[in-house]
Amino acid sequence: MHKHKVSISVFLIALCVFLFTIIAIFVNRKALKQFDTAIIESIQGMISAPLTTFFLAVTFIGSVKGVSIITIIFFCYLFYRRNYLYGLYLITSVGVGAGILNKLLKAFFQRERPDMLRIVSESGFSFPSGHAMGSVILFGGIALILYKMNGMVKLTIVCMVMAATLIIIIGLSRIYLGVHYPTDIIAGYVAGVIWVTISNFFYKSLIKMLKV
């Protein structure tokens, strides 16, 4: 059973690394920008006052402040439940993955943000999306922790569906607001999955070491 889980994790990481690499290779190519622009124009064709208000609220959840607030709240909950290692895992995973790693990737690829209609102003590079990557790392980590704490498959599935829905909406909000290309979002999702999988592996290894 353990070997089966390891095989799935390795396959998932390999697949995500492949997808990220393909996007990264073509990130500044004209054909990819045309693909991105077509999707942005389609999504921004639905612009309305109520939808803008909704996406502004949603995008805050995936922002540095939003992710930090949710992380701290859940961190406090875990410490209240005396699940100290889970709390440390979550805050470390989010801090390193959504914070440091995302900034390093953006600095490396240096992709400029879309030069189109911007409903909000953003500075810095766009690839991969910090909102997309951070939301996957945060909510993916929370889903894993809830499963490990409770061992309830049904509850985990419900949490994962809710988390996936929110993550997708956060990604759409960034495209709608004109601050990210769709491929920024996809790359952010993929990078987030890679980080969650790797950090979860290291967490399990640490637990084994501590038990020994």
SEDREN-409507 format. One record per residue (C-alpha): residue number from 0; residue in three letters; chain; y, z, x. Coordinates in Angstrom, 3 decimals, padded with zeros to 6 digits, m for minus. Example, Ala and Ser with C-alpha at 12.3 -4.5 7.8 and 13.67 -1.06 7.14 Angstrom:
BEGIN
<r num="0" residuo="ala" cadena="A" y="m004.500" z="007.800" x="012.300"/>
<r num="1" residuo="ser" cadena="A" y="m001.060" z="007.140" x="013.670"/>
REM end
This chain:
BEGIN
<r num="0" residuo="met" cadena="A" y="000.000" z="000.000" x="000.000"/>
<r num="1" residuo="his" cadena="A" y="002.383" z="000.941" x="002.825"/>
<r num="2" residuo="lys" cadena="A" y="001.626" z="m002.290" x="004.725"/>
<r num="3" residuo="his" cadena="A" y="002.241" z="m004.249" x="001.518"/>
<r num="4" residuo="lys" cadena="A" y="005.708" z="m002.694" x="001.128"/>
<r num="5" residuo="val" cadena="A" y="006.521" z="m003.400" x="004.780"/>
<r num="6" residuo="ser" cadena="A" y="005.482" z="m007.043" x="004.354"/>
<r num="7" residuo="ile" cadena="A" y="007.742" z="m007.406" x="001.315"/>
<r num="8" residuo="ser" cadena="A" y="010.659" z="m005.848" x="003.201"/>
<r num="9" residuo="val" cadena="A" y="010.154" z="m008.127" x="006.210"/>
<r num="10" residuo="phe" cadena="A" y="009.929" z="m011.197" x="003.958"/>
<r num="11" residuo="leu" cadena="A" y="013.075" z="m010.144" x="002.071"/>
<r num="12" residuo="ile" cadena="A" y="015.041" z="m009.635" x="005.279"/>
<r num="13" residuo="ala" cadena="A" y="013.833" z="m012.972" x="006.714"/>
<r num="14" residuo="leu" cadena="A" y="014.766" z="m014.828" x="003.514"/>
<r num="15" residuo="cys" cadena="A" y="018.209" z="m013.220" x="003.336"/>
<r num="16" residuo="val" cadena="A" y="018.902" z="m013.865" x="007.027"/>
<r num="17" residuo="phe" cadena="A" y="017.944" z="m017.516" x="006.492"/>
<r num="18" residuo="leu" cadena="A" y="020.285" z="m017.851" x="003.485"/>
<r num="19" residuo="phe" cadena="A" y="023.150" z="m016.125" x="005.282"/>
<r num="20" residuo="thr" cadena="A" y="022.687" z="m018.327" x="008.353"/>
<r num="21" residuo="ile" cadena="A" y="022.723" z="m021.526" x="006.285"/>
<r num="22" residuo="ile" cadena="A" y="025.945" z="m020.504" x="004.536"/>
<r num="23" residuo="ala" cadena="A" y="027.513" z="m019.360" x="007.820"/>
<r num="24" residuo="ile" cadena="A" y="026.746" z="m022.672" x="009.541"/>
<r num="25" residuo="phe" cadena="A" y="028.549" z="m024.660" x="006.857"/>
<r num="26" residuo="val" cadena="A" y="031.203" z="m022.056" x="006.031"/>
<r num="27" residuo="asn" cadena="A" y="034.173" z="m024.151" x="007.213"/>
<r num="28" residuo="arg" cadena="A" y="032.753" z="m027.557" x="006.346"/>
<r num="29" residuo="lys" cadena="A" y="034.638" z="m029.748" x="003.888"/>
<r num="30" residuo="ala" cadena="A" y="031.639" z="m030.276" x="001.579"/>
<r num="31" residuo="leu" cadena="A" y="031.120" z="m026.539" x="001.139"/>
<r num="32" residuo="lys" cadena="A" y="034.814" z="m025.972" x="000.412"/>
<r num="33" residuo="gln" cadena="A" y="034.704" z="m028.691" x="m002.236"/>
<r num="34" residuo="phe" cadena="A" y="031.709" z="m026.965" x="m003.831"/>
<r num="35" residuo="asp" cadena="A" y="033.544" z="m023.632" x="m003.735"/>
<r num="36" residuo="thr" cadena="A" y="036.782" z="m025.091" x="m005.081"/>
<r num="37" residuo="ala" cadena="A" y="035.030" z="m026.701" x="m008.048"/>
<r num="38" residuo="ile" cadena="A" y="033.528" z="m023.339" x="m009.072"/>
<r num="39" residuo="ile" cadena="A" y="036.838" z="m021.492" x="m008.596"/>
<r num="40" residuo="glu" cadena="A" y="038.665" z="m024.026" x="m010.774"/>
<r num="41" residuo="ser" cadena="A" y="035.985" z="m023.704" x="m013.452"/>
<r num="42" residuo="ile" cadena="A" y="036.165" z="m019.898" x="m013.515"/>
<r num="43" residuo="gln" cadena="A" y="039.963" z="m019.786" x="m013.334"/>
<r num="44" residuo="gly" cadena="A" y="040.078" z="m022.239" x="m016.222"/>
<r num="45" residuo="met" cadena="A" y="039.219" z="m019.233" x="m018.412"/>
<r num="46" residuo="ile" cadena="A" y="042.249" z="m017.185" x="m017.332"/>
<r num="47" residuo="ser" cadena="A" y="043.715" z="m015.016" x="m020.082"/>
<r num="48" residuo="ala" cadena="A" y="045.594" z="m011.716" x="m020.240"/>
<r num="49" residuo="pro" cadena="A" y="042.640" z="m009.659" x="m021.594"/>
<r num="50" residuo="leu" cadena="A" y="040.209" z="m011.177" x="m019.091"/>
<r num="51" residuo="thr" cadena="A" y="042.631" z="m010.531" x="m016.224"/>
<r num="52" residuo="thr" cadena="A" y="042.980" z="m006.887" x="m017.256"/>
<r num="53" residuo="phe" cadena="A" y="039.186" z="m006.574" x="m017.412"/>
<r num="54" residuo="phe" cadena="A" y="038.586" z="m008.141" x="m014.000"/>
<r num="55" residuo="leu" cadena="A" y="041.347" z="m006.091" x="m012.369"/>
<r num="56" residuo="ala" cadena="A" y="039.563" z="m002.947" x="m013.563"/>
<r num="57" residuo="val" cadena="A" y="036.167" z="m004.230" x="m012.427"/>
<r num="58" residuo="thr" cadena="A" y="037.399" z="m005.355" x="m009.022"/>
<r num="59" residuo="phe" cadena="A" y="038.723" z="m001.832" x="m008.353"/>
<r num="60" residuo="ile" cadena="A" y="035.149" z="m000.506" x="m008.615"/>
<r num="61" residuo="gly" cadena="A" y="034.146" z="m002.728" x="m005.693"/>
<r num="62" residuo="ser" cadena="A" y="037.260" z="m001.983" x="m003.632"/>
<r num="63" residuo="val" cadena="A" y="037.328" z="000.387" x="m000.666"/>
<r num="64" residuo="lys" cadena="A" y="038.850" z="003.094" x="m002.863"/>
<r num="65" residuo="gly" cadena="A" y="036.418" z="002.488" x="m005.720"/>
<r num="66" residuo="val" cadena="A" y="033.334" z="002.473" x="m003.501"/>
<r num="67" residuo="ser" cadena="A" y="034.588" z="005.539" x="m001.631"/>
<r num="68" residuo="ile" cadena="A" y="035.187" z="007.506" x="m004.842"/>
<r num="69" residuo="ile" cadena="A" y="031.759" z="006.668" x="m006.285"/>
<r num="70" residuo="thr" cadena="A" y="030.065" z="007.408" x="m002.956"/>
<r num="71" residuo="ile" cadena="A" y="031.744" z="010.818" x="m002.664"/>
<r num="72" residuo="ile" cadena="A" y="030.929" z="011.719" x="m006.292"/>
<r num="73" residuo="phe" cadena="A" y="027.249" z="010.814" x="m005.873"/>
<r num="74" residuo="phe" cadena="A" y="027.201" z="012.471" x="m002.446"/>
<r num="75" residuo="cys" cadena="A" y="028.409" z="015.724" x="m004.039"/>
<r num="76" residuo="tyr" cadena="A" y="025.803" z="015.372" x="m006.792"/>
<r num="77" residuo="leu" cadena="A" y="023.036" z="014.985" x="m004.215"/>
<r num="78" residuo="phe" cadena="A" y="024.231" z="018.027" x="m002.284"/>
<r num="79" residuo="tyr" cadena="A" y="024.373" z="019.999" x="m005.550"/>
<r num="80" residuo="arg" cadena="A" y="020.747" z="019.007" x="m006.111"/>
<r num="81" residuo="arg" cadena="A" y="020.054" z="020.004" x="m002.489"/>
<r num="82" residuo="asn" cadena="A" y="018.991" z="016.485" x="m001.582"/>
<r num="83" residuo="tyr" cadena="A" y="020.936" z="016.657" x="001.666"/>
<r num="84" residuo="leu" cadena="A" y="019.163" z="013.835" x="003.490"/>
<r num="85" residuo="tyr" cadena="A" y="019.670" z="011.441" x="000.580"/>
<r num="86" residuo="gly" cadena="A" y="023.351" z="012.338" x="000.565"/>
<r num="87" residuo="leu" cadena="A" y="023.719" z="011.732" x="004.281"/>
<r num="88" residuo="tyr" cadena="A" y="021.750" z="008.490" x="003.996"/>
<r num="89" residuo="leu" cadena="A" y="024.036" z="007.172" x="001.241"/>
<r num="90" residuo="ile" cadena="A" y="027.335" z="008.051" x="002.885"/>
<r num="91" residuo="thr" cadena="A" y="026.168" z="006.711" x="006.267"/>
<r num="92" residuo="ser" cadena="A" y="024.744" z="003.515" x="004.803"/>
<r num="93" residuo="val" cadena="A" y="027.903" z="002.769" x="002.826"/>
<r num="94" residuo="gly" cadena="A" y="030.252" z="003.766" x="005.648"/>
<r num="95" residuo="val" cadena="A" y="028.531" z="001.718" x="008.343"/>
<r num="96" residuo="gly" cadena="A" y="027.382" z="m001.230" x="006.221"/>
<r num="97" residuo="ala" cadena="A" y="030.252" z="m001.741" x="003.767"/>
<r num="98" residuo="gly" cadena="A" y="032.851" z="m000.581" x="006.253"/>
<r num="99" residuo="ile" cadena="A" y="032.147" z="m001.322" x="009.900"/>
<r num="100" residuo="leu" cadena="A" y="029.599" z="m004.149" x="009.594"/>
<r num="101" residuo="asn" cadena="A" y="031.610" z="m006.087" x="007.010"/>
<r num="102" residuo="lys" cadena="A" y="034.754" z="m005.921" x="009.151"/>
<r num="103" residuo="leu" cadena="A" y="032.827" z="m007.113" x="012.201"/>
<r num="104" residuo="leu" cadena="A" y="031.389" z="m010.080" x="010.285"/>
<r num="105" residuo="lys" cadena="A" y="034.816" z="m011.043" x="008.944"/>
<r num="106" residuo="ala" cadena="A" y="036.333" z="m010.836" x="012.415"/>
<r num="107" residuo="phe" cadena="A" y="033.547" z="m013.032" x="013.787"/>
<r num="108" residuo="phe" cadena="A" y="033.677" z="m015.819" x="011.177"/>
<r num="109" residuo="gln" cadena="A" y="037.454" z="m015.690" x="010.513"/>
<r num="110" residuo="arg" cadena="A" y="037.348" z="m017.656" x="007.278"/>
<r num="111" residuo="glu" cadena="A" y="040.708" z="m017.877" x="005.558"/>
<r num="112" residuo="arg" cadena="A" y="040.965" z="m016.960" x="001.893"/>
<r num="113" residuo="pro" cadena="A" y="041.220" z="m019.702" x="m000.772"/>
<r num="114" residuo="asp" cadena="A" y="044.581" z="m021.461" x="m000.884"/>
<r num="115" residuo="met" cadena="A" y="044.643" z="m021.623" x="m004.668"/>
<r num="116" residuo="leu" cadena="A" y="045.970" z="m019.603" x="m007.588"/>
<r num="117" residuo="arg" cadena="A" y="045.935" z="m015.933" x="m006.619"/>
<r num="118" residuo="ile" cadena="A" y="046.335" z="m013.361" x="m009.343"/>
<r num="119" residuo="val" cadena="A" y="046.355" z="m010.554" x="m006.762"/>
<r num="120" residuo="ser" cadena="A" y="047.373" z="m010.553" x="m003.115"/>
<r num="121" residuo="glu" cadena="A" y="044.834" z="m009.838" x="m000.378"/>
<r num="122" residuo="ser" cadena="A" y="045.121" z="m009.868" x="003.392"/>
<r num="123" residuo="gly" cadena="A" y="042.518" z="m010.439" x="006.074"/>
<r num="124" residuo="phe" cadena="A" y="039.591" z="m012.835" x="006.250"/>
<r num="125" residuo="ser" cadena="A" y="037.254" z="m013.556" x="003.368"/>
<r num="126" residuo="phe" cadena="A" y="033.719" z="m014.125" x="004.704"/>
<r num="127" residuo="pro" cadena="A" y="031.622" z="m012.318" x="003.672"/>
<r num="128" residuo="ser" cadena="A" y="033.159" z="m010.589" x="000.659"/>
<r num="129" residuo="gly" cadena="A" y="033.587" z="m006.862" x="001.235"/>
<r num="130" residuo="his" cadena="A" y="033.506" z="m006.202" x="m002.514"/>
<r num="131" residuo="ala" cadena="A" y="030.208" z="m008.045" x="m002.926"/>
<r num="132" residuo="met" cadena="A" y="028.608" z="m006.539" x="000.165"/>
<r num="133" residuo="gly" cadena="A" y="029.878" z="m003.030" x="m000.566"/>
<r num="134" residuo="ser" cadena="A" y="028.746" z="m003.036" x="m004.198"/>
<r num="135" residuo="val" cadena="A" y="025.216" z="m004.122" x="m003.228"/>
<r num="136" residuo="ile" cadena="A" y="025.000" z="m001.454" x="m000.535"/>
<r num="137" residuo="leu" cadena="A" y="026.378" z="001.290" x="m002.799"/>
<r num="138" residuo="phe" cadena="A" y="024.575" z="000.579" x="m006.058"/>
<r num="139" residuo="gly" cadena="A" y="021.426" z="m000.668" x="m004.333"/>
<r num="140" residuo="gly" cadena="A" y="021.328" z="002.562" x="m002.341"/>
<r num="141" residuo="ile" cadena="A" y="021.883" z="004.675" x="m005.446"/>
<r num="142" residuo="ala" cadena="A" y="019.074" z="002.867" x="m007.296"/>
<r num="143" residuo="leu" cadena="A" y="016.679" z="003.490" x="m004.401"/>
<r num="144" residuo="ile" cadena="A" y="017.654" z="007.156" x="m004.210"/>
<r num="145" residuo="leu" cadena="A" y="017.173" z="007.691" x="m007.944"/>
<r num="146" residuo="tyr" cadena="A" y="013.713" z="006.134" x="m007.700"/>
<r num="147" residuo="lys" cadena="A" y="012.751" z="008.322" x="m004.749"/>
<r num="148" residuo="met" cadena="A" y="014.077" z="011.445" x="m006.467"/>
<r num="149" residuo="asn" cadena="A" y="012.460" z="010.865" x="m009.841"/>
<r num="150" residuo="gly" cadena="A" y="009.649" z="008.385" x="m009.181"/>
<r num="151" residuo="met" cadena="A" y="010.260" z="006.968" x="m012.655"/>
<r num="152" residuo="val" cadena="A" y="009.717" z="003.216" x="m012.682"/>
<r num="153" residuo="lys" cadena="A" y="011.329" z="002.650" x="m016.097"/>
<r num="154" residuo="leu" cadena="A" y="014.454" z="004.606" x="m015.152"/>
<r num="155" residuo="thr" cadena="A" y="014.680" z="002.724" x="m011.879"/>
<r num="156" residuo="ile" cadena="A" y="014.403" z="m000.640" x="m013.640"/>
<r num="157" residuo="val" cadena="A" y="017.173" z="000.325" x="m016.080"/>
<r num="158" residuo="cys" cadena="A" y="019.384" z="001.499" x="m013.188"/>
<r num="159" residuo="met" cadena="A" y="018.699" z="m001.684" x="m011.222"/>
<r num="160" residuo="val" cadena="A" y="019.544" z="m003.918" x="m014.196"/>
<r num="161" residuo="met" cadena="A" y="022.788" z="m002.027" x="m014.774"/>
<r num="162" residuo="ala" cadena="A" y="023.610" z="m002.111" x="m011.069"/>
<r num="163" residuo="ala" cadena="A" y="022.833" z="m005.849" x="m010.794"/>
<r num="164" residuo="thr" cadena="A" y="025.039" z="m006.609" x="m013.814"/>
<r num="165" residuo="leu" cadena="A" y="027.945" z="m004.665" x="m012.351"/>
<r num="166" residuo="ile" cadena="A" y="027.478" z="m006.247" x="m008.923"/>
<r num="167" residuo="ile" cadena="A" y="027.552" z="m009.761" x="m010.440"/>
<r num="168" residuo="ile" cadena="A" y="030.675" z="m008.981" x="m012.484"/>
<r num="169" residuo="ile" cadena="A" y="032.414" z="m007.571" x="m009.412"/>
<r num="170" residuo="gly" cadena="A" y="031.614" z="m010.806" x="m007.564"/>
<r num="171" residuo="leu" cadena="A" y="032.962" z="m012.909" x="m010.428"/>
<r num="172" residuo="ser" cadena="A" y="036.149" z="m010.841" x="m010.481"/>
<r num="173" residuo="arg" cadena="A" y="036.905" z="m011.806" x="m006.884"/>
<r num="174" residuo="ile" cadena="A" y="036.522" z="m015.506" x="m007.673"/>
<r num="175" residuo="tyr" cadena="A" y="038.531" z="m015.181" x="m010.903"/>
<r num="176" residuo="leu" cadena="A" y="041.370" z="m013.408" x="m009.075"/>
<r num="177" residuo="gly" cadena="A" y="041.465" z="m016.217" x="m006.504"/>
<r num="178" residuo="val" cadena="A" y="040.825" z="m014.160" x="m003.378"/>
<r num="179" residuo="his" cadena="A" y="037.304" z="m015.293" x="m002.495"/>
<r num="180" residuo="tyr" cadena="A" y="035.187" z="m018.418" x="m002.366"/>
<r num="181" residuo="pro" cadena="A" y="031.867" z="m018.257" x="m004.268"/>
<r num="182" residuo="thr" cadena="A" y="030.011" z="m018.592" x="m000.959"/>
<r num="183" residuo="asp" cadena="A" y="031.884" z="m015.503" x="000.298"/>
<r num="184" residuo="ile" cadena="A" y="030.379" z="m013.623" x="m002.626"/>
<r num="185" residuo="ile" cadena="A" y="026.859" z="m014.988" x="m002.113"/>
<r num="186" residuo="ala" cadena="A" y="027.003" z="m014.174" x="001.605"/>
<r num="187" residuo="gly" cadena="A" y="028.221" z="m010.668" x="000.747"/>
<r num="188" residuo="tyr" cadena="A" y="025.295" z="m010.139" x="m001.619"/>
<r num="189" residuo="val" cadena="A" y="022.803" z="m011.398" x="000.956"/>
<r num="190" residuo="ala" cadena="A" y="024.289" z="m009.300" x="003.775"/>
<r num="191" residuo="gly" cadena="A" y="024.238" z="m006.279" x="001.468"/>
<r num="192" residuo="val" cadena="A" y="020.546" z="m006.734" x="000.679"/>
<r num="193" residuo="ile" cadena="A" y="019.748" z="m007.064" x="004.389"/>
<r num="194" residuo="trp" cadena="A" y="021.603" z="m003.852" x="005.177"/>
<r num="195" residuo="val" cadena="A" y="020.069" z="m001.859" x="002.302"/>
<r num="196" residuo="thr" cadena="A" y="016.578" z="m002.959" x="003.339"/>
<r num="197" residuo="ile" cadena="A" y="017.134" z="m002.147" x="007.029"/>
<r num="198" residuo="ser" cadena="A" y="018.868" z="001.194" x="006.397"/>
<r num="199" residuo="asn" cadena="A" y="016.119" z="002.205" x="003.983"/>
<r num="200" residuo="phe" cadena="A" y="013.530" z="001.427" x="006.667"/>
<r num="201" residuo="phe" cadena="A" y="015.354" z="003.588" x="009.229"/>
<r num="202" residuo="tyr" cadena="A" y="015.699" z="006.370" x="006.675"/>
<r num="203" residuo="lys" cadena="A" y="011.939" z="006.374" x="006.071"/>
<r num="204" residuo="ser" cadena="A" y="011.297" z="006.403" x="009.811"/>
<r num="205" residuo="leu" cadena="A" y="013.666" z="009.356" x="010.247"/>
<r num="206" residuo="ile" cadena="A" y="011.901" z="011.309" x="007.490"/>
<r num="207" residuo="lys" cadena="A" y="008.542" z="010.740" x="009.197"/>
<r num="208" residuo="met" cadena="A" y="009.943" z="011.948" x="012.515"/>
<r num="209" residuo="leu" cadena="A" y="011.381" z="015.093" x="010.935"/>
<r num="210" residuo="lys" cadena="A" y="008.063" z="015.881" x="009.232"/>
<r num="211" residuo="val" cadena="A" y="006.332" z="015.635" x="012.587"/>
REM end
